Every structure is written in C-alpha cells, then in structure tokens.
C-alpha cells in the first residue's frame, strides 16, 4: 500500500509522512504541482496544511483541485487541505473569528469513517487563521469546537475527509488512531 502526502508548504507535512510510515505504510511527500495522473499508483492521498491564509494565497496550492476532481482513491485534507476540499466542492472559507493556535477541545458528533472509535471529546492541536464557514451539501459535519464550527467532515458518497485540526501533532489526542482509520479506508475498510 502507498499513500502520498501532498506538500502544500505546511510546517508539519513531514510529520504526516512520518505517522503514515510509522503505521507501516509506504509513503512519500510530493509537491502539490504533481499532475493527478502521476498518483495512479497511490491507495490514498493526504493534502497537507500550508498557506497561512487560503483566502489570500490560493495560488500556492498547485494543482490539488485535480486531486479532488479526478481521484477516486481516499483523500484526507488537513487544515488548508480540508479548507480547499470544501471550497472546491462549493463551500465557503474565510477568516476565523478567532484564529486558533495551540490546544483546543473538539466535540465529535458523528463517529464514522476516520473518526470511528474516537471519544466524544478530544484535545487537538490547531494552527489556522481561516476556517470553513459553510459546507456544500455533499459534505457532512462530524466535529466542532467552541471557536470553529467545522472541525471535521466527510463526503456523503466518496472516501473524502477533512480535518481543521492537526492529527499528526503529538499533542493531538487520538491522532494516530485517526490516521490508522484513514489507512483502513485506503485498504477498503469502513
């Protein structure tokens, strides 16, 4: 099995790669300018965090719109990656009322897909200025926090997931389990 981590310039991109590798899956960090046709050997793709503001720096996200549009394999968007998934499917992204940095408590309301088996409440690590304001109809809300209504979502028909928080950071509770759940989906699991 192979999962690519798409480098959007985030500070923890290599940490995402390492968590996947430590879970026993072949992984590589590749530039976000890599055409989607070159990802055909992948079983899944992680869209890393990146630009401090997707609103002002959308051009730094390369060709990741191709991945959301063309790939049928599982996709996990983290932070800016999640914002881009929502935006590309017709959602709305904008500056957060409260930019979040550091620890935040997230409340999980829908425990399936990559959030299967995750407790009702977890402490996570945040690092974002912008946030998803509105989800398009095909994306289903899975978790929220006091300052950010959309902390996690999944697609209603495709294996596409998004997290505003950073599961790859050691201080995020159940982060490794969330990655393991994503890898299970990549293997064809629930």
PyMOL commands that set and color helices and strands:
alter all, ss='L'
color gray80, all
select helices_A, chain A and resi 13-22+36-39+54-61+64-70+80-88+113-115+175-186
alter helices_A, ss='H'
color red, helices_A
select strands_A, chain A and resi 2-8+26-31+44-50+74-78+92-108+121-134+139-145+152-155+160-163
alter strands_A, ss='S'
color yellow, strands_A
deselect
rebuild
show_as cartoon
